[in-house]
Amino acid sequence: MQLYSYLAIIGIVLYLLFRLLKKRSAKRHFEELKNNWAKAKTEKFNFDQIKSYYAAQLHLGDFHQINDQSAKDLDFSALFAFLDRTTSKPGQQYFYNHLRNINTENQLKRFSTFSDTFLEAENERLKIQSQLSKLNHYNAYDFVRLITDEPMKRPKWIVWVYILSFLSIFSLLGGFFYPVLFLIMLPVFMTNMVLHYRNKNNLNYYLNAVHQLSIAIKAGNKISNFGNIRTYFKDLSFLGSVRKIQFKTSLIGFENKMNDEFAFFGWFFFEVLKITFNIEILLFFNFLEDIQHKRNDIEKLFRFLGEIDTAIAVASIKTEYQDRICQPYFSNKKEIRFSEIRHPLIKDCVTNNLDLSEKSMLLTGSNMSGKSTFIRTVAINTLLAQTLNICFAEDFTAPFLKLYSSIRITDNLSKNTSYYLEEVLQIKKLLDFSKEDTPKLFVLDEIFKGTNTEERIAAGKSILSYLNTTQNIVMVSTHDIELTEMLTQNDFDLYHFSESIQNQELNFNHKLKKGPLKTKNAIKILALYDFPKQIITEAEMLKNKPN
């Protein structure tokens, strides 16, 4: 009797010790989440995994999607790495998709209001982040496979699995009455073992995803109990639907929990049991059918967790950059107005102002003066305005519009197309997009620089005039001074960046100035960098030579 008492006391002590250690671990985790709030991540980014949900094209923006050319033009991967504050891997995948898919203005404002609920309720936010962090293991990237991959079909040999399972049960039960039937079990067991390990490849492909689904279901159920979550998500019926397969996910994902030597004995017994009656194979293919039937609800669970994680990430960005961001104002006019705008990726960025009304913009200036950076700055802030409801500026006003660009064009060796042809194909896409009956912003850099000056100017002027309709805004940078004279008659305002040479040094202040560029310093810069005097003299002579 005393032995049982001692065992009971030891059991209670171990239980209390376990609870104490669990509380301390949770407290340390909360402190870590607090310390990481409003801070950029320092980890490496695996964009092949991060982009997988976006690549599946399952959840498109109701208003617009940023295409691959614009993503390349805006240094999208670097922008994402700068902004990412998500806590989970599914959240990270969702956040990437969110930034590349623009929903309607009303949806944006509703999401922004939801995000703001996490700015003050720190304790609730930490509890939600704690649940999301359970999906922050690298394997959690695999969760999305359950909704993006083609479902595996039942193999033809599954009929033998049913027959062999029946023989196992029949020989086991019948052997107690006719012992000779036990002899059937050995060949059946060996055959089952071959099928069991043959199916392991199928199982292992899904194993991480299934285990993460099990974690996601538990996390989703706990997170759904918070007030602001229930207010924002009107329909949570998908949680009840996926909860029905929770037992199967836990059973199939059991092997993922076998991570110590003590658990080996439990695993070995369970493995023999699964082989004997083909439990794993039957359960696996039955589970795949459940996955197929509940695919929409599993995706809703993924989006549920992802949208919450994204909303918290946006709140973190707002906290960190509260003195450098503003909430945009969406106008119904053809205008772009802002003050103290900055490029979020450039440290100590020089800010600029713009007041563009019923006009488009032609921007001139020398290399390195800031033309390309400026138009990228406007495009990036336009994107952030319409996806996160923030801008890196003191104020920002623009229509709710679709964003297209042609900045970084390269020749395509795999398709055997030249730089000029690649540019022609991209510009043709912009012309096709311009026909859509919605406001658009077209951002272009050095149009047709892959061809001769005379035709470049003629074609450039015609294309820019075509794009500049009553509801489209065009922002183009160029070295071609001739375009300034042509386009001022086609509702383009002229702006420029300039540089100066002082004390044999080239200086850029990167400040936007209104009007055409009046100075020409290209040859002076050659002299500054010690080009031969003969070259400088001849260049000056040719420049000043009358046409």
Buried (B, 14 or more C-beta within 10 A) or exposed (E): EEEEEEEEEEEEEEEEEEEEEEEEEEEEBBEEBEEBBBEEBEEEBEEEBBBBBBBBEBBBBEBBBBBEBBBBBBBBBEBBBEBBBBBBBBBBBBBBBBBBBBBBBEEBEEBBEBBBBBBEBEEBBBBBBBBBBBBBBEBBBBBBBBBBBEEBEEBEEBEBBEEBBEBBEBBBEBBEEEEEBEEBBEEBBEBBBEBBEEBBEBBEBBBBBBBBBBBBBBBBBBBBEBEBBEEBBEEBEBBEBBBEBBEBBBBBBBBBEBEEEEBEEEEEEBBEEBBBBBBBBBBBBEBBEBBEEBEEBBBBBBBBBBBBBBBBBBBBBBBBBEEBBBEBEBBEEBBBBBBBBBBBBEEEBBBBBBEBEEBBBBBBBBEBBBBBBBBBBBBBBBBBBBBBBBBBBBBBBBBBBBBBBBBBBEBEEEEEBEBBBBBBEBBEEBEEBBEEEEBBBBBBBBBBBBBEEEEBBEBBBEBBBBBBBEBBBBBBBBBBBBBBEBBBEBBBBBBBBBBEBEEEEBEBEBEBBEEBBEEEBEBBBBBEEEEEEEEBEEBBEEEEEEE
